[in-house]
Amino acid sequence: MSEVNKNNSLFKNIQSIILKNYIKIIVSIVILLILFIGYQTYNYFKIQDIKKSSIIFFDIIQSNQNDLSNLENLIDDENIYSILSKLKLIQKNNENKNFSYSNELYKQLLQSSNLDDLYKSSVAANASYTMINASYEENTINYLNDISTYINNISDDLDSYFSIKKELEYLLIITEVDLSKSEYNNSKAMDKYNEIFNSSLVSASIKERVKKIHEFQLYK
C-alpha cells in the first residue's frame, strides 16, 4: 500500500511540474520542430542545387570541349561541381597558356574549406609546378610569391608529399636565380641543396633530379 501511495505521489509531482511548465514545454517542442523542418528543407534544396550543378557541368563538358567558359557559372557554387569546374578550367587555361587566370583559380581552390589536407596538397603541388613553368614561359617573377604560398599549403604531415615539397622549395629558388640572373652559388640555393641531399626522408628520384639541376647551375 505504501508503494502505491509512493507511486501516486511521484505521478502527481510529475503532473504538477508538467502543468507548471506547460507553456515552456510546448514552446521548446515547437522550436525543435521548426529547427528539424528547417534542416530538412535546407538539405532538400542543397541536394537539388547539387543535382542541377551536376546536369549543367556534364552538359557543358560533353557539348564542347573547346569552349568551357560556361563552367564559370558554376565556380561560385559551394559543392563538388564548383571544384570540378575550377579544375577543368585550370586544365584548359594551362593548355592555352593563360596562366594568369589559372593562377587565380588555384588560389580560389586552395582557399576552399571543402578540401582536406591530401587534396589541398595535391592541388598546391600541381599549382606550384605549373606556375614555375609559367614563370619561365612568360619570363616573369610575378608568380613567385604565389608559388611560395602554394608550397606552404602542402601539408608537412603527409609523408608522400615531403619529397615533393622539398623539390619545389629548391625549384622556386632556382627559378628566382634564373629569372633575376643572379648567382647560383648563394647561400640560399646551396643550403637548400644540402638540406635535400642530407635528408633521409627525401626520395632517391628527387635527389637525382635536384643533383642534375645543381650540376647544371654550377657549370653553365
Secondary structure as a PSIPRED ss2 file (coil, helix, strand):
# PSIPRED VFORMAT (PSIPRED V4.0)

   1 M C   1.000  0.000  0.000
   2 S H   0.000  1.000  0.000
   3 E H   0.000  1.000  0.000
   4 V H   0.000  1.000  0.000
   5 N H   0.000  1.000  0.000
   6 K H   0.000  1.000  0.000
   7 N H   0.000  1.000  0.000
   8 N H   0.000  1.000  0.000
   9 S H   0.000  1.000  0.000
  10 L H   0.000  1.000  0.000
  11 F H   0.000  1.000  0.000
  12 K H   0.000  1.000  0.000
  13 N H   0.000  1.000  0.000
  14 I H   0.000  1.000  0.000
  15 Q H   0.000  1.000  0.000
  16 S H   0.000  1.000  0.000
  17 I H   0.000  1.000  0.000
  18 I H   0.000  1.000  0.000
  19 L H   0.000  1.000  0.000
  20 K H   0.000  1.000  0.000
  21 N C   1.000  0.000  0.000
  22 Y H   0.000  1.000  0.000
  23 I H   0.000  1.000  0.000
  24 K H   0.000  1.000  0.000
  25 I H   0.000  1.000  0.000
  26 I H   0.000  1.000  0.000
  27 V H   0.000  1.000  0.000
  28 S H   0.000  1.000  0.000
  29 I H   0.000  1.000  0.000
  30 V H   0.000  1.000  0.000
  31 I H   0.000  1.000  0.000
  32 L H   0.000  1.000  0.000
  33 L H   0.000  1.000  0.000
  34 I H   0.000  1.000  0.000
  35 L H   0.000  1.000  0.000
  36 F H   0.000  1.000  0.000
  37 I H   0.000  1.000  0.000
  38 G H   0.000  1.000  0.000
  39 Y H   0.000  1.000  0.000
  40 Q H   0.000  1.000  0.000
  41 T H   0.000  1.000  0.000
  42 Y H   0.000  1.000  0.000
  43 N H   0.000  1.000  0.000
  44 Y H   0.000  1.000  0.000
  45 F H   0.000  1.000  0.000
  46 K H   0.000  1.000  0.000
  47 I H   0.000  1.000  0.000
  48 Q H   0.000  1.000  0.000
  49 D H   0.000  1.000  0.000
  50 I H   0.000  1.000  0.000
  51 K H   0.000  1.000  0.000
  52 K H   0.000  1.000  0.000
  53 S H   0.000  1.000  0.000
  54 S H   0.000  1.000  0.000
  55 I H   0.000  1.000  0.000
  56 I H   0.000  1.000  0.000
  57 F H   0.000  1.000  0.000
  58 F H   0.000  1.000  0.000
  59 D H   0.000  1.000  0.000
  60 I H   0.000  1.000  0.000
  61 I H   0.000  1.000  0.000
  62 Q H   0.000  1.000  0.000
  63 S H   0.000  1.000  0.000
  64 N C   1.000  0.000  0.000
  65 Q C   1.000  0.000  0.000
  66 N C   1.000  0.000  0.000
  67 D C   1.000  0.000  0.000
  68 L C   1.000  0.000  0.000
  69 S H   0.000  1.000  0.000
  70 N H   0.000  1.000  0.000
  71 L H   0.000  1.000  0.000
  72 E H   0.000  1.000  0.000
  73 N H   0.000  1.000  0.000
  74 L C   1.000  0.000  0.000
  75 I C   1.000  0.000  0.000
  76 D C   1.000  0.000  0.000
  77 D C   1.000  0.000  0.000
  78 E C   1.000  0.000  0.000
  79 N C   1.000  0.000  0.000
  80 I H   0.000  1.000  0.000
  81 Y H   0.000  1.000  0.000
  82 S H   0.000  1.000  0.000
  83 I H   0.000  1.000  0.000
  84 L H   0.000  1.000  0.000
  85 S H   0.000  1.000  0.000
  86 K H   0.000  1.000  0.000
  87 L H   0.000  1.000  0.000
  88 K H   0.000  1.000  0.000
  89 L H   0.000  1.000  0.000
  90 I H   0.000  1.000  0.000
  91 Q H   0.000  1.000  0.000
  92 K H   0.000  1.000  0.000
  93 N H   0.000  1.000  0.000
  94 N H   0.000  1.000  0.000
  95 E H   0.000  1.000  0.000
  96 N C   1.000  0.000  0.000
  97 K C   1.000  0.000  0.000
  98 N C   1.000  0.000  0.000
  99 F H   0.000  1.000  0.000
 100 S H   0.000  1.000  0.000
 101 Y H   0.000  1.000  0.000
 102 S H   0.000  1.000  0.000
 103 N H   0.000  1.000  0.000
 104 E H   0.000  1.000  0.000
 105 L H   0.000  1.000  0.000
 106 Y H   0.000  1.000  0.000
 107 K H   0.000  1.000  0.000
 108 Q H   0.000  1.000  0.000
 109 L H   0.000  1.000  0.000
 110 L H   0.000  1.000  0.000
 111 Q C   1.000  0.000  0.000
 112 S C   1.000  0.000  0.000
 113 S C   1.000  0.000  0.000
 114 N C   1.000  0.000  0.000
 115 L C   1.000  0.000  0.000
 116 D C   1.000  0.000  0.000
 117 D H   0.000  1.000  0.000
 118 L H   0.000  1.000  0.000
 119 Y H   0.000  1.000  0.000
 120 K H   0.000  1.000  0.000
 121 S H   0.000  1.000  0.000
 122 S H   0.000  1.000  0.000
 123 V H   0.000  1.000  0.000
 124 A H   0.000  1.000  0.000
 125 A H   0.000  1.000  0.000
 126 N H   0.000  1.000  0.000
 127 A H   0.000  1.000  0.000
 128 S H   0.000  1.000  0.000
 129 Y H   0.000  1.000  0.000
 130 T H   0.000  1.000  0.000
 131 M H   0.000  1.000  0.000
 132 I H   0.000  1.000  0.000
 133 N H   0.000  1.000  0.000
 134 A H   0.000  1.000  0.000
 135 S H   0.000  1.000  0.000
 136 Y H   0.000  1.000  0.000
 137 E H   0.000  1.000  0.000
 138 E H   0.000  1.000  0.000
 139 N C   1.000  0.000  0.000
 140 T C   1.000  0.000  0.000
 141 I C   1.000  0.000  0.000
 142 N C   1.000  0.000  0.000
 143 Y C   1.000  0.000  0.000
 144 L H   0.000  1.000  0.000
 145 N H   0.000  1.000  0.000
 146 D H   0.000  1.000  0.000
 147 I H   0.000  1.000  0.000
 148 S H   0.000  1.000  0.000
 149 T H   0.000  1.000  0.000
 150 Y H   0.000  1.000  0.000
 151 I H   0.000  1.000  0.000
 152 N H   0.000  1.000  0.000
 153 N C   1.000  0.000  0.000
 154 I C   1.000  0.000  0.000
 155 S C   1.000  0.000  0.000
 156 D C   1.000  0.000  0.000
 157 D C   1.000  0.000  0.000
 158 L C   1.000  0.000  0.000
 159 D H   0.000  1.000  0.000
 160 S H   0.000  1.000  0.000
 161 Y H   0.000  1.000  0.000
 162 F H   0.000  1.000  0.000
 163 S H   0.000  1.000  0.000
 164 I H   0.000  1.000  0.000
 165 K H   0.000  1.000  0.000
 166 K H   0.000  1.000  0.000
 167 E H   0.000  1.000  0.000
 168 L H   0.000  1.000  0.000
 169 E H   0.000  1.000  0.000
 170 Y H   0.000  1.000  0.000
 171 L H   0.000  1.000  0.000
 172 L H   0.000  1.000  0.000
 173 I H   0.000  1.000  0.000
 174 I H   0.000  1.000  0.000
 175 T H   0.000  1.000  0.000
 176 E H   0.000  1.000  0.000
 177 V H   0.000  1.000  0.000
 178 D H   0.000  1.000  0.000
 179 L H   0.000  1.000  0.000
 180 S C   1.000  0.000  0.000
 181 K C   1.000  0.000  0.000
 182 S C   1.000  0.000  0.000
 183 E C   1.000  0.000  0.000
 184 Y C   1.000  0.000  0.000
 185 N C   1.000  0.000  0.000
 186 N C   1.000  0.000  0.000
 187 S H   0.000  1.000  0.000
 188 K H   0.000  1.000  0.000
 189 A H   0.000  1.000  0.000
 190 M H   0.000  1.000  0.000
 191 D H   0.000  1.000  0.000
 192 K H   0.000  1.000  0.000
 193 Y H   0.000  1.000  0.000
 194 N H   0.000  1.000  0.000
 195 E H   0.000  1.000  0.000
 196 I H   0.000  1.000  0.000
 197 F H   0.000  1.000  0.000
 198 N C   1.000  0.000  0.000
 199 S C   1.000  0.000  0.000
 200 S C   1.000  0.000  0.000
 201 L C   1.000  0.000  0.000
 202 V C   1.000  0.000  0.000
 203 S C   1.000  0.000  0.000
 204 A H   0.000  1.000  0.000
 205 S H   0.000  1.000  0.000
 206 I H   0.000  1.000  0.000
 207 K H   0.000  1.000  0.000
 208 E H   0.000  1.000  0.000
 209 R H   0.000  1.000  0.000
 210 V H   0.000  1.000  0.000
 211 K H   0.000  1.000  0.000
 212 K H   0.000  1.000  0.000
 213 I H   0.000  1.000  0.000
 214 H H   0.000  1.000  0.000
 215 E H   0.000  1.000  0.000
 216 F H   0.000  1.000  0.000
 217 Q H   0.000  1.000  0.000
 218 L H   0.000  1.000  0.000
 219 Y H   0.000  1.000  0.000
 220 K C   1.000  0.000  0.000
